[in-house]
Each structure stands twice: as C-alpha cells, then as structure tokens.
Amino acid sequence: MTENTPLTEGEEYQPAGEDHLAERLAAISDEEADARAASLRAGLGDYELEDDDAALLADWDADDEFDLDLPVPPVLAIVGRPNVGKSTLVNRIIGRREAVVEDVPGVTRDRVSYEAEWNGRVFTVVDTGGWEHDAKGIHKRVADQAELAVDVADAVVFVVDATVGMTATDEAVVNMLRRKDRPVIVAANKVDDMVQEADAASLWSLGFGYPWPVSAVHGRGVADLLDAALEELPEESAHGGFVPRGGPRRIALVGRPNVGKSSLLNKLAGADRVVVDDYAGTTRDPVDELVELGGRLWRFVDTAGIRRRQHMAHGADYYASLRTASALDRAEVAVVLLEAPSVISEQDVRIVQMALESGRALVLAFNKWDQMDEDRRPQLEKEIERDLAHVAWAPRVNISALTGWHKDRLVPALDTALESWDRRIPTGKLNAFLGELVAAHPHPLRGGKQPRILFATQASTRPPTFVLFTTGFLDPGYRRFIVRRLRETFGFEGTPIEIGMRIRERRGRKR
C-alpha cells in the first residue's frame, strides 16, 4: 500500500519511510510555533465557521491549581440489624438511588460511604451491613464491618423497625453502641402515619433520647431526623486530618467477579476494609476508601464484579452493575484487575472496553502474578497482544493482591496515567506537530481530492480531546495514525485520546 492508496475500513494509515519528526519539531522555537498557529488561525477567517466555533477557538486556560487544604467532613454511620431499611434511609438522605436496596436481608455487606448535604452542611454518610451479634462466616465479617464503621463515626443513627419493636439482635446493637461512646440518634423506621407513632414511643427506654419516627420509603420525618443528627455532628471529623482541596485523586477498581478487587483494596488500606469471600460477587456496593499510598492520599472505589451479561442480571446484581458504571463516572482513573494465571476472557476485554469508553485514565493490573507458571508468561503476552492491543498505551503492573507484592508499583503507574490524562499541548506546538506530520505524510486522496488540516486546538483535557478544522473528511485510519504519533511525540501514556473533526468550506463557495 502506498501513502496515497485509499484506506479500507479499520485499517490504520501506514507511512513510508522515516520522517524524523522529533528532530524537526525540536528545531522549531515556541515563538515560531505560536506565529505559525496564529497565521493558521487567521486563515480560518476565509472559511464558513459556525456559531459554536468561536467559543472553541477562544483562548483555553488550564484549571487553576488547588493550593489549600480542607478539613474532612464529619461522618454519620447508619447501623441496625438486617432489613430494617438502612440503605433506603441512606438513599433518602443523599437524595438519589445509590445504595443497593432489595427486599432481602443482607444485601449491603460492606460499610459504604456517600457524600451528603443538609441545610448547607456537608457530611459523609456510612451505610453498613446488618449487625448480628452471633453471626458466623461471612455474616460475622459483615457485623465486624458495621462495628468498625461506628469506630470511625462522629455520630450514629441507630435504625429500628418500629412496627416490629426491639428484638434480641437490636438489644445486642444497643450494647455495642453503649461501649463505643458515640452520640446516638434513634430512627424509628416504617412509621408511615400518625397512628403508628405510638409504636416509636416505646423506644424511649433505650436511653438514647427521643426516638425520631420516620418512613425511609416515603421520606416522612427524615428532615427532623437530619436536623437532630447535625446537632450532634462536629464541624469536621474527629478521625480525619486534612484532604487536599479538590479531593484525593479518585481510582475505580474494576474487573470481573472474584478477581481480587476487595483483597487488593484491603491490602492497600492495611486493614480488612471490605468483606472478602470465595463466593463471587460478594461486593455489591461501590466502597470508597481513603488510602495513603506513596506518601499521598487516594480515594479508592472497590466496585462490584461486572457480570457477563448486564441485561440478564436482576435484583441486587443488576443495581450493582449500574453502580460499577457510576463508579467509573466518579473516578479519574480506572485500574482494571485481570487474573494473570487465567486466560484473558471476553468478559475481561468487555470490562477494559467499558473503562475505555468512560474516558478515564487507565492502568492494567495483572493480579496473582506470583502464582503464574513460567510456561504461562509467553502465552499471556500473546493474549495481551491479541486482545488488548487497542490499549497498548496503558501502563501495566504485575501484583499480588493477597500478599501485597509490588503494590508500591501502582503509584508510578497511576501518576503516569493521571499526568497524561491532565496533559495539555500548547496550540502552537500542536499545530507545528500536525504541520510537520502532514508535510511528511499527507492524507491519501479521496475522490481525487486531498483533505487538509486547516487548524487544530485542544478542546479539553480529562481525557485529552483535540478538534481538527479540515477541508474534508479524514479517514479513521489516518486519525488513528495521528493519535499514535501524538502518543509517541508527547507521551499520553495511560489515557485515551479523542479526536474530532469540523469540516469547513471556503466562504462564497457554491454548495
């Protein structure tokens, strides 16, 4: 194929010969590059521009640096025995369906943090699994998580089913709360009308003050409960320090079920923060955890394992899959966990694609590397080349979530990916790069004509997004070629790159 041979669909443009692009760019000073860009920008005046082009072509400034620290907001833990409506109350408090809710006891298994605001005050709500004092197995670990949530809380909302009244398990929760010496607000849930308020009155005997009658499902009484909770919460958490303004960088751990996401988070946090069990899909809510790694604070989101076909999932698993997508939306970088000893599956590839389509920075972490046979390594490299070639730019880290082996290598990989995700190329350098690239490797002819790039600008970062003003359509293969050379020239390791076109015609040209 010659450089002027039309590209077939899916084929990347392949240049002929060396172009020495790096040396040619190095010979162009910043002043000369800026002057070239200004000339190209002025030349756009000869073309029919649309109304939104002006905003895009205006000077683009990077975000201001954050330089002040903010205190950690106070923490309000929601505790109670299973199936009293804790997650429903949490959803009511935060004003959206975030916590997984299902009419089955034990859907929430971890302690799960959400940011909330009431009357202008920001605080953190921690949802917990149902507390059972005599639980065994995974249910025992769920109870342990609920107790740990109380340990780091500044105040506690104790949820009781007012229609049932106090049970032996409720009494055990009360004894646990008295040992912890935290302010406790009693929420008498499932009080849907005035008639049922008498059921709540009996909870005075707990010794925690007024039992607030609420209906988490309908929202009745929740405002009064929150007013009472805010009176008990300090201005800032007694268990936090300071977090950088703008917040710690947000990382979503994603991967198929049982690949080791929760084990990795626990190892990074240095504590059993998330319920871990051999049963796939133990984690159903996204679990936020502030982790100090490499001397800095990071916010990790451990997500429920993505199942093979989302449309076939139901109940808690269906909502957990939606929460995974939500976690990617809230994150800045996705760490996709893959199991090194196992064959890269279609499911793994789909999860990588899901992270890619979210536009987030990307790191590939190959877990259980210490368990891999030497014979497996060449085969794994072949699978990566075959199935993950489209994300060859993503940093790779080989780790063991179980032992913590090489966990320190995550930080350089995360830094590289996030720096690339935030990177902006000055307009002068960008246009100088494209000018030299196109001069050496012009676009193949299309119908006897050759589309030209008139001007380029970087519209945004996170991910880096470029807009090219052109005289005609650029083949997808040629755009992929431009992306590849952008990576080779400016780095961009660990981030997707998006390129858009705006095809403009010369003024006065007959259509």
Residue pairs with C-beta under 8 A, 6 or more apart in sequence:
1 14
2 16
3 13
3 15
3 16
3 441
3 442
3 444
4 442
4 444
4 445
5 444
6 444
6 445
6 446
6 475
7 13
7 444
7 475
7 476
7 477
7 478
8 477
9 476
10 476
10 477
11 477
12 477
12 480
12 481
12 484
13 441
13 443
13 444
13 475
13 477
13 478
13 480
13 481
14 481
15 440
15 441
15 481
19 436
19 437
19 440
19 441
21 433
21 436
21 437
21 440
21 485
21 489
22 489
24 436
25 429
25 432
25 433
25 436
25 489
28 36
28 432
28 436
30 426
30 428
30 429
32 432
33 426
33 428
33 429
33 431
33 432
34 426
34 427
34 428
35 428
36 428
36 431
36 432
36 435
37 427
37 428
37 430
37 431
37 432
37 455
40 431
40 454
40 455
41 57
41 455
43 454
43 455
44 57
44 454
44 455
44 469
44 504
46 506
46 507
47 454
47 469
47 504
47 505
47 506
47 507
48 504
48 505
48 506
48 507
48 509
49 504
50 502
53 469
53 502
53 504
56 457
56 459
56 467
57 457
60 424
60 427
60 457
60 458
60 459
62 424
62 461
66 244
66 245
66 246
67 245
68 245
69 242
69 243
69 244
69 245
70 242
70 243
70 244
70 245
71 235
71 236
71 237
71 240
71 242
72 236
72 237
72 239
72 240
72 241
72 242
72 243
73 115
73 122
73 123
73 124
73 236
73 237
74 123
74 124
74 154
74 155
74 233
74 234
74 235
74 236
74 237
74 238
75 113
75 123
75 124
75 126
75 152
75 153
75 154
75 155
75 237
75 239
76 116
76 123
76 124
76 125
76 126
76 153
76 154
76 155
76 156
76 157
76 229
76 233
77 111
77 126
77 128
77 149
77 150
77 152
77 153
77 155
77 156
77 157
78 86
78 89
78 90
78 125
78 126
78 127
78 128
78 156
78 157
78 159
79 86
79 128
79 131
79 146
79 149
79 150
79 156
79 157
79 158
79 159
79 173
79 177
80 86
80 130
80 131
80 158
80 159
80 160
80 170
80 173
81 130
81 131
81 132
81 167
81 169
81 170
81 173
82 105
82 106
82 129
82 130
82 132
83 103
83 104
83 105
83 106
83 130
83 161
84 130
84 159
84 160
84 161
84 189
85 159
85 161
85 189
85 190
85 216
85 217
86 108
86 127
86 128
86 130
86 159
87 99
87 100
87 101
87 107
87 108
87 127
88 99
88 101
88 216
88 217
89 157
89 159
89 187
89 189
89 214
89 216
89 222
90 98
90 99
90 114
90 125
90 127
91 97
91 98
91 99
91 101
91 216
92 216
92 219
92 222
93 116
93 118
93 125
93 222
93 226
94 114
94 115
94 116
94 125
95 116
97 319
98 114
98 323
98 326
99 108
99 112
99 114
99 127
99 285
100 107
100 108
100 284
100 285
100 316
100 319
100 320
100 323
101 107
101 319
102 315
102 316
102 319
104 315
104 316
105 130
106 129
106 130
106 139
106 142
107 284
107 316
108 127
108 128
108 129
108 130
108 284
108 285
109 129
109 138
109 142
109 145
109 275
109 282
109 283
109 284
109 285
110 129
110 142
110 145
110 273
110 274
110 275
110 283
110 285
110 287
110 302
111 126
111 127
111 128
111 129
111 145
111 146
111 148
111 149
111 287
112 126
112 127
112 128
112 285
112 286
112 287
112 288
113 124
113 125
113 126
113 127
113 287
113 288
113 289
114 124
114 125
114 126
114 127
114 288
115 122
115 123
115 124
115 125
116 122
116 123
116 124
116 125
117 123
118 226
118 227
118 230
119 226
119 227
119 230
121 230
121 233
123 230
123 233
124 237
126 149
126 152
126 153
127 285
128 145
128 146
128 149
129 142
129 143
129 145
129 146
129 275
130 142
130 143
130 146
131 143
131 146
131 147
131 169
131 172
131 173
131 176
132 139
132 140
132 142
132 143
132 169
132 172
133 143
133 169
133 172
133 173
133 175
133 176
134 172
135 142
135 143
138 275
138 277
138 279
138 282
141 272
141 275
141 276
141 277
142 275
144 272
145 275
147 176
147 180
150 156
150 176
150 177
150 180
150 182
151 180
152 239
153 182
154 182
154 183
154 232
154 233
154 234
154 237
154 238
154 239
155 182
155 183
155 184
155 185
155 229
155 232
155 233
156 177
156 180
156 182
156 183
156 184
156 185
157 184
157 185
157 186
157 187
157 225
157 229
158 173
158 174
158 177
158 184
158 185
158 186
158 187
158 208
159 187
159 189
160 166
160 170
160 186
160 187
160 188
160 189
160 203
160 211
161 189
161 190
162 188
162 189
162 190
162 191
162 196
162 199
162 200
162 203
162 211
162 213
163 190
163 191
163 196
163 199
165 199
165 202
166 202
166 203
166 206
174 206
177 184
177 208
183 232
184 208
184 209
185 208
185 209
185 212
185 225
185 228
185 229
185 232
186 203
186 206
186 208
186 209
186 210
186 211
186 212
187 211
187 212
187 214
187 216
187 225
188 199
188 200
188 203
188 211
188 212
188 213
188 214
189 214
189 215
189 216
190 196
190 215
190 216
190 217
191 197
191 199
191 200
191 213
191 214
191 215
191 220
191 221
192 215
192 217
192 218
192 220
196 213
197 213
200 211
200 212
200 213
201 211
203 211
204 210
204 211
210 228
212 221
212 224
212 225
212 228
213 220
213 221
214 220
214 221
214 222
214 224
214 225
215 221
215 222
216 222
243 290
243 297
244 297
247 299
248 290
248 296
248 297
248 298
248 299
249 298
249 299
249 332
249 333
249 414
249 418
250 298
250 299
250 301
250 330
250 331
250 332
250 333
251 298
251 299
251 300
251 301
251 331
251 332
251 333
251 334
251 335
251 414
252 286
252 301
252 303
252 327
252 328
252 330
252 331
252 333
252 334
252 335
252 355
252 360
253 261
253 264
253 265
253 300
253 301
253 302
253 303
253 335
253 337
254 261
254 303
254 306
254 324
254 327
254 328
254 334
254 335
254 336
254 337
254 351
254 354
254 355
255 261
255 305
255 306
255 336
255 337
255 338
255 348
255 351
256 305
256 306
256 345
256 347
256 348
256 351
257 280
257 281
257 304
257 305
257 306
257 307
258 278
258 279
258 280
258 281
258 305
259 305
259 337
259 338
259 339
259 367
260 337
260 339
260 367
260 368
260 401
260 402
261 283
261 302
261 303
261 305
261 337
261 401
262 274
262 275
262 276
262 282
262 283
262 302
263 276
263 401
263 402
264 302
264 337
264 365
264 367
264 399
264 401
264 407
265 273
265 274
265 287
265 289
265 291
265 300
265 302
266 272
266 273
266 274
266 276
267 401
267 402
267 403
267 404
267 407
268 291
268 293
268 300
268 404
268 407
268 410
269 289
269 291
269 300
273 287
273 289
274 283
274 287
274 289
274 302
275 282
275 283
276 282
280 305
281 304
281 305
281 307
281 317
281 320
283 302
283 303
283 304
283 305
283 320
284 304
284 316
284 317
284 319
284 320
284 323
285 304
285 320
285 323
286 301
286 302
286 303
286 304
286 323
286 324
286 326
286 327
286 330
287 301
287 302
288 299
288 300
288 301
289 299
289 300
289 301
289 302
290 297
290 298
290 299
290 300
291 297
291 298
291 299
291 300
292 298
293 407
293 408
293 410
293 411
294 408
294 411
296 411
298 414
301 327
301 330
301 331
303 323
303 324
303 327
303 328
304 317
304 320
304 321
304 323
304 324
306 321
306 324
306 347
306 350
306 351
306 354
307 313
307 317
307 321
308 347
310 318
310 321
313 320
313 321
325 354
325 358
328 334
328 354
328 355
328 358
328 360
329 358
331 358
331 360
332 360
332 361
332 418
332 421
332 462
333 360
333 361
333 362
333 363
333 414
333 417
333 418
333 421
333 494
334 355
334 358
334 360
334 361
334 362
334 363
335 363
335 364
335 365
335 410
335 414
336 348
336 351
336 352
336 355
336 362
336 363
336 364
336 365
337 365
337 367
337 401
338 344
338 348
338 364
338 365
338 366
338 367
339 366
339 367
339 368
340 366
340 367
340 368
340 369
340 371
340 372
340 376
340 380
340 398
341 368
341 371
341 372
341 373
341 376
343 383
344 380
344 383
344 384
344 387
344 388
348 387
349 387
349 388
352 362
352 364
352 388
352 391
355 362
356 362
356 390
356 391
356 496
359 462
359 463
359 496
359 498
360 421
360 463
361 417
361 418
361 420
361 421
361 463
361 494
361 495
362 391
362 394
362 417
362 494
362 495
362 496
363 394
363 395
363 396
363 397
363 410
363 413
363 414
363 417
363 494
364 388
364 391
364 394
364 395
364 396
364 397
365 396
365 397
365 398
365 399
365 410
366 380
366 396
366 397
366 398
366 399
367 399
367 400
367 401
368 400
368 401
368 402
369 398
369 399
369 400
369 405
369 406
370 400
370 403
370 405
371 400
372 380
388 394
393 487
393 492
393 493
393 494
393 495
394 417
394 493
394 494
395 412
395 413
395 416
395 417
395 493
395 494
396 413
397 406
397 409
397 410
397 413
398 406
398 409
399 405
399 406
399 407
399 409
399 410
400 406
413 494
416 493
416 494
417 493
417 494
417 495
418 494
419 491
420 464
420 491
420 492
420 493
420 494
420 495
421 461
421 462
421 463
421 464
421 494
421 495
422 461
422 462
423 461
423 464
423 490
423 491
423 492
423 495
424 458
424 461
424 464
425 433
425 458
425 464
425 486
425 490
427 456
427 457
427 458
430 456
430 457
430 458
430 466
431 455
431 456
433 485
433 486
433 489
433 490
434 453
434 456
434 468
434 482
437 482
437 485
438 452
438 453
441 481
442 450
443 450
443 451
443 452
443 474
443 475
443 478
444 450
444 475
444 478
446 472
446 473
446 475
449 472
450 472
451 470
451 471
451 472
451 473
451 474
452 470
452 471
452 472
453 468
453 469
453 470
453 474
454 469
454 470
454 471
454 504
455 468
455 469
456 466
456 467
456 468
456 469
457 466
457 467
458 464
458 465
458 466
458 467
459 465
459 466
459 467
459 500
463 495
463 496
463 497
463 498
464 492
464 495
464 497
464 498
465 497
465 498
465 499
465 500
466 486
466 497
466 498
466 499
466 500
467 499
467 500
467 501
467 502
468 474
468 499
468 500
468 501
468 502
469 501
469 502
469 504
470 501
470 502
470 503
470 504
471 503
471 504
471 505
471 506
472 503
473 501
473 503
474 501
479 499
479 501
482 499
483 497
483 499
486 492
486 497
487 493
487 497
505 511
